[in-house]
Amino acid sequence: MPRKTKAQIKEETKKEVEEILNQVKSLLFRIDGDLGVPRNIRKTAQESIDSIDSLDDQENSPAIVASTSVSLLEDIIQDLNCPAHTRTAIYQILSLLEQVRDY
């Protein structure tokens, strides 16, 4: 079996990170669209979506974007008004964001 070059590994990593971030954005869009979720939590979910979208600007690395989203979402978890189903979705998002690394 031939060895992979650094470019191939980088491309695979980039695809994995993009796939993870798309899953995260999908979950965040569900939170943002749920009217049963308090407004401040939906606003924070939208801010996380915006930070993930800022990855296209090439100014931030995927790890920085993920850590920014993690810090925003950790604040939501501590909110007493956060519904249980939203808290569960946020934990799922956090576990996905932990897998993000630079490519």
C-alpha positions in Angstrom: 0.0 0.0 0.0 1.5 3.4 -1.0 2.1 6.0 1.7 0.1 9.1 1.7 1.7 12.4 0.9 1.4 15.4 3.2 -0.9 17.1 0.7 -3.2 14.0 0.6 -3.3 13.9 4.4 -4.0 17.7 4.5 -6.8 17.3 2.0 -8.4 14.5 4.0 -8.2 16.4 7.2 -9.7 19.5 5.5 -12.7 17.4 4.3 -13.2 15.9 7.7 -13.2 19.3 9.4 -15.6 20.7 6.8 -17.9 17.8 7.4 -17.8 18.2 11.2 -18.5 22.0 10.9 -21.4 21.3 8.5 -22.9 19.0 11.1 -22.4 21.6 13.8 -24.0 24.3 11.7 -27.0 22.0 11.0 -27.5 21.5 14.8 -27.1 25.2 15.5 -29.7 26.1 12.8 -32.1 23.7 14.5 -31.5 25.5 17.9 -31.8 28.9 16.2 -35.1 28.0 14.5 -36.7 26.5 17.6 -39.1 29.1 19.0 -39.3 27.2 22.3 -35.7 28.2 23.0 -35.2 31.5 24.8 -34.1 34.4 22.6 -30.6 34.8 24.2 -29.8 31.2 23.5 -30.9 31.5 19.9 -28.8 34.6 19.6 -25.7 32.8 20.9 -26.4 29.9 18.5 -26.5 32.4 15.6 -23.2 34.0 16.8 -21.7 30.5 16.7 -23.0 30.0 13.2 -21.5 33.3 12.2 -18.1 32.4 13.7 -18.1 29.1 11.7 -19.0 31.1 8.6 -16.0 33.4 9.2 -13.7 30.4 8.5 -14.2 31.2 4.8 -12.4 34.5 5.3 -9.1 32.6 5.7 -8.3 34.8 8.7 -9.0 32.2 11.3 -7.9 28.6 11.5 -10.5 25.8 12.1 -9.2 25.3 15.7 -9.7 28.9 16.5 -13.2 28.9 15.1 -14.1 25.8 17.1 -12.7 27.2 20.3 -14.7 30.4 19.8 -17.9 28.4 19.3 -17.1 26.2 22.3 -16.7 29.2 24.6 -19.9 30.7 23.4 -21.8 27.5 23.8 -20.4 26.7 27.3 -22.0 29.9 28.5 -25.4 28.7 27.2 -25.2 25.4 29.1 -24.9 27.3 32.4 -28.1 29.2 31.7 -31.0 28.0 33.9 -33.5 28.9 31.1 -31.9 26.4 28.7 -34.4 23.6 27.8 -33.2 20.1 28.4 -33.4 19.1 24.7 -31.3 22.2 23.7 -28.7 21.4 26.4 -28.4 17.9 25.0 -28.0 19.2 21.4 -25.3 21.6 22.7 -23.4 18.8 24.4 -23.5 16.9 21.0 -22.2 20.1 19.3 -19.4 20.4 21.8 -18.3 16.8 21.3 -18.2 17.4 17.6 -16.2 20.6 18.0 -13.6 18.8 20.1 -12.7 16.8 17.0 -11.8 19.9 14.9 -8.1 20.5 14.3 -6.1 22.6 11.9 -5.3 21.3 8.5 
